[in-house]
């Protein structure tokens, strides 16, 4: 694993613990020689993540739509900034560049990105590890909902187990670096009909 994609909020959030976690992740990735791939922003947790990695001597690649560059949201000090036309292109490029994926706390966009990349893993479109950094209990309400999906047989236990959840940076990074997924096709459920 040499590149890790990080999804995170463009706001700081209500707790200072979120920014501290983003800074810890950026520093830890730099110290491990992991290049960060992220959304290219300079604000909120995105900016903290990039700044901490760069300050620790790490490499950071940003992928950002041109419209956001025009709004002056792009980080100007990155190792590389890749401009794309659409959000869909941005997500695809980030997925291609990365060897693993981590979600920090964030908003709807962060949630959508990590659920989408987990879906791609479930479908076998990639076999890269996916993790949540559950700082300050941020994802505590999401995890029971995913368990409910499993209990109601919309998600298999195997698929749910592919999401790695940790509260600290070092444990998550160690786990992701040793994770190897094997694609297991999703069971097909056919409707039964009563012909009596």
KOLNUVEX-944186 format. One record per residue (C-alpha): x, y, z; residue in one letter. Coordinates in steps of 0.05 Angstrom, whole numbers, plus 5000, padded with zeros to 4 digits. Last residue first. Example, Ala and Ser with C-alpha at 12.3 -4.5 7.8 and 13.67 -1.06 7.14 Angstrom:
// residues 2
@u=5273	v=4979	w=5143	residu=S;
@u=5246	v=4910	w=5156	residu=A;
***
This chain:
// residues 196
@u=3982	v=4518	w=4877	residu=X;
@u=4032	v=4557	w=4835	residu=X;
@u=4059	v=4600	w=4893	residu=X;
@u=4116	v=4640	w=4866	residu=X;
@u=4185	v=4648	w=4895	residu=X;
@u=4225	v=4710	w=4879	residu=X;
@u=4298	v=4698	w=4863	residu=X;
@u=4352	v=4720	w=4910	residu=X;
@u=4422	v=4723	w=4880	residu=X;
@u=4479	v=4717	w=4929	residu=X;
@u=4532	v=4771	w=4921	residu=X;
@u=4595	v=4744	w=4888	residu=X;
@u=4653	v=4735	w=4937	residu=X;
@u=4712	v=4778	w=4917	residu=X;
@u=4774	v=4765	w=4959	residu=X;
@u=4799	v=4821	w=5003	residu=X;
@u=4869	v=4828	w=5032	residu=X;
@u=4878	v=4869	w=5095	residu=X;
@u=4948	v=4876	w=5125	residu=X;
@u=4959	v=4950	w=5109	residu=X;
@u=4887	v=4967	w=5127	residu=X;
@u=4895	v=4938	w=5197	residu=X;
@u=4959	v=4975	w=5212	residu=X;
@u=4928	v=5040	w=5186	residu=X;
@u=4865	v=5030	w=5229	residu=X;
@u=4903	v=5015	w=5293	residu=X;
@u=4950	v=5074	w=5283	residu=X;
@u=4894	v=5124	w=5270	residu=X;
@u=4849	v=5112	w=5329	residu=X;
@u=4774	v=5099	w=5335	residu=X;
@u=4772	v=5039	w=5288	residu=X;
@u=4722	v=5012	w=5238	residu=X;
@u=4741	v=4966	w=5180	residu=X;
@u=4685	v=4955	w=5129	residu=X;
@u=4694	v=4887	w=5096	residu=X;
@u=4657	v=4855	w=5155	residu=X;
@u=4592	v=4884	w=5128	residu=X;
@u=4601	v=4847	w=5062	residu=X;
@u=4615	v=4781	w=5097	residu=X;
@u=4555	v=4790	w=5144	residu=X;
@u=4512	v=4798	w=5082	residu=X;
@u=4472	v=4861	w=5068	residu=X;
@u=4398	v=4867	w=5052	residu=X;
@u=4383	v=4808	w=5098	residu=X;
@u=4343	v=4846	w=5150	residu=X;
@u=4397	v=4832	w=5202	residu=X;
@u=4450	v=4856	w=5153	residu=X;
@u=4414	v=4921	w=5137	residu=X;
@u=4403	v=4928	w=5213	residu=X;
@u=4478	v=4921	w=5223	residu=X;
@u=4489	v=4978	w=5174	residu=X;
@u=4439	v=5019	w=5214	residu=X;
@u=4475	v=5001	w=5278	residu=X;
@u=4541	v=5027	w=5248	residu=X;
@u=4512	v=5093	w=5223	residu=X;
@u=4491	v=5118	w=5291	residu=X;
@u=4560	v=5110	w=5323	residu=X;
@u=4594	v=5142	w=5263	residu=X;
@u=4616	v=5205	w=5300	residu=X;
@u=4631	v=5169	w=5365	residu=X;
@u=4685	v=5221	w=5381	residu=X;
@u=4726	v=5195	w=5323	residu=X;
@u=4701	v=5135	w=5284	residu=X;
@u=4757	v=5131	w=5233	residu=X;
@u=4721	v=5089	w=5180	residu=X;
@u=4757	v=5040	w=5135	residu=X;
@u=4757	v=5011	w=5065	residu=X;
@u=4808	v=4960	w=5040	residu=X;
@u=4820	v=4952	w=4964	residu=X;
@u=4789	v=4895	w=4925	residu=X;
@u=4759	v=4936	w=4868	residu=X;
@u=4697	v=4930	w=4824	residu=X;
@u=4681	v=4867	w=4864	residu=X;
@u=4609	v=4887	w=4876	residu=X;
@u=4619	v=4892	w=4952	residu=X;
@u=4682	v=4933	w=4940	residu=X;
@u=4644	v=4981	w=4894	residu=X;
@u=4591	v=4986	w=4948	residu=X;
@u=4644	v=5004	w=5000	residu=X;
@u=4669	v=5058	w=4952	residu=X;
@u=4598	v=5085	w=4947	residu=X;
@u=4587	v=5083	w=5022	residu=X;
@u=4652	v=5120	w=5033	residu=X;
@u=4636	v=5173	w=4981	residu=X;
@u=4564	v=5184	w=5001	residu=X;
@u=4583	v=5193	w=5074	residu=X;
@u=4637	v=5243	w=5057	residu=X;
@u=4589	v=5282	w=5011	residu=X;
@u=4534	v=5282	w=5064	residu=X;
@u=4579	v=5313	w=5116	residu=X;
@u=4645	v=5295	w=5148	residu=X;
@u=4681	v=5253	w=5199	residu=X;
@u=4742	v=5217	w=5172	residu=X;
@u=4732	v=5164	w=5118	residu=X;
@u=4789	v=5119	w=5097	residu=X;
@u=4804	v=5085	w=5031	residu=X;
@u=4859	v=5039	w=5007	residu=X;
@u=4906	v=5030	w=4947	residu=X;
@u=4888	v=5097	w=4917	residu=X;
@u=4900	v=5129	w=4848	residu=X;
@u=4842	v=5094	w=4812	residu=X;
@u=4793	v=5110	w=4868	residu=X;
@u=4813	v=5184	w=4868	residu=X;
@u=4804	v=5187	w=4792	residu=X;
@u=4735	v=5155	w=4796	residu=X;
@u=4713	v=5202	w=4851	residu=X;
@u=4737	v=5264	w=4814	residu=X;
@u=4706	v=5241	w=4748	residu=X;
@u=4639	v=5234	w=4783	residu=X;
@u=4647	v=5303	w=4816	residu=X;
@u=4657	v=5333	w=4747	residu=X;
@u=4708	v=5369	w=4703	residu=X;
@u=4774	v=5348	w=4732	residu=X;
@u=4835	v=5385	w=4758	residu=X;
@u=4892	v=5344	w=4789	residu=X;
@u=4933	v=5380	w=4842	residu=X;
@u=5001	v=5350	w=4858	residu=X;
@u=5049	v=5356	w=4916	residu=X;
@u=5000	v=5404	w=4947	residu=X;
@u=5012	v=5477	w=4965	residu=X;
@u=4955	v=5514	w=4932	residu=X;
@u=4897	v=5478	w=4965	residu=X;
@u=4835	v=5488	w=4922	residu=X;
@u=4774	v=5525	w=4947	residu=X;
@u=4786	v=5587	w=4906	residu=X;
@u=4716	v=5587	w=4875	residu=X;
@u=4749	v=5577	w=4807	residu=X;
@u=4785	v=5516	w=4835	residu=X;
@u=4717	v=5490	w=4857	residu=X;
@u=4690	v=5496	w=4786	residu=X;
@u=4752	v=5460	w=4760	residu=X;
@u=4732	v=5398	w=4799	residu=X;
@u=4784	v=5374	w=4849	residu=X;
@u=4833	v=5317	w=4858	residu=X;
@u=4888	v=5331	w=4908	residu=X;
@u=4952	v=5291	w=4915	residu=X;
@u=4990	v=5296	w=4980	residu=X;
@u=5062	v=5274	w=4993	residu=X;
@u=5091	v=5272	w=5063	residu=X;
@u=5145	v=5314	w=5095	residu=X;
@u=5112	v=5321	w=5163	residu=X;
@u=5087	v=5391	w=5146	residu=X;
@u=5057	v=5363	w=5082	residu=X;
@u=5018	v=5310	w=5120	residu=X;
@u=4993	v=5361	w=5171	residu=X;
@u=4973	v=5411	w=5118	residu=X;
@u=4935	v=5360	w=5077	residu=X;
@u=4894	v=5333	w=5135	residu=X;
@u=4881	v=5402	w=5164	residu=X;
@u=4857	v=5427	w=5096	residu=X;
@u=4809	v=5370	w=5086	residu=X;
@u=4785	v=5376	w=5158	residu=X;
@u=4760	v=5446	w=5142	residu=X;
@u=4787	v=5485	w=5083	residu=X;
@u=4843	v=5477	w=5032	residu=X;
@u=4809	v=5428	w=4986	residu=X;
@u=4841	v=5377	w=4940	residu=X;
@u=4790	v=5321	w=4948	residu=X;
@u=4839	v=5270	w=4975	residu=X;
@u=4897	v=5224	w=4957	residu=X;
@u=4948	v=5218	w=5013	residu=X;
@u=5016	v=5188	w=4997	residu=X;
@u=5038	v=5137	w=5049	residu=X;
@u=5111	v=5140	w=5070	residu=X;
@u=5094	v=5114	w=5140	residu=X;
@u=5112	v=5180	w=5173	residu=X;
@u=5071	v=5218	w=5121	residu=X;
@u=5011	v=5174	w=5134	residu=X;
@u=5017	v=5184	w=5209	residu=X;
@u=5022	v=5259	w=5202	residu=X;
@u=4960	v=5264	w=5159	residu=X;
@u=4921	v=5217	w=5203	residu=X;
@u=4940	v=5254	w=5267	residu=X;
@u=4921	v=5321	w=5235	residu=X;
@u=4853	v=5293	w=5214	residu=X;
@u=4843	v=5265	w=5285	residu=X;
@u=4860	v=5332	w=5317	residu=X;
@u=4812	v=5366	w=5269	residu=X;
@u=4756	v=5319	w=5291	residu=X;
@u=4773	v=5325	w=5365	residu=X;
@u=4760	v=5400	w=5362	residu=X;
@u=4686	v=5381	w=5363	residu=X;
@u=4631	v=5418	w=5326	residu=X;
@u=4654	v=5404	w=5255	residu=X;
@u=4716	v=5431	w=5220	residu=X;
@u=4682	v=5440	w=5152	residu=X;
@u=4704	v=5412	w=5085	residu=X;
@u=4691	v=5344	w=5114	residu=X;
@u=4732	v=5282	w=5100	residu=X;
@u=4746	v=5226	w=5051	residu=X;
@u=4818	v=5200	w=5051	residu=X;
@u=4848	v=5160	w=4995	residu=X;
@u=4911	v=5122	w=5014	residu=X;
@u=4971	v=5113	w=4970	residu=X;
@u=5031	v=5066	w=4979	residu=X;
@u=5000	v=5000	w=5000	residu=X;
***
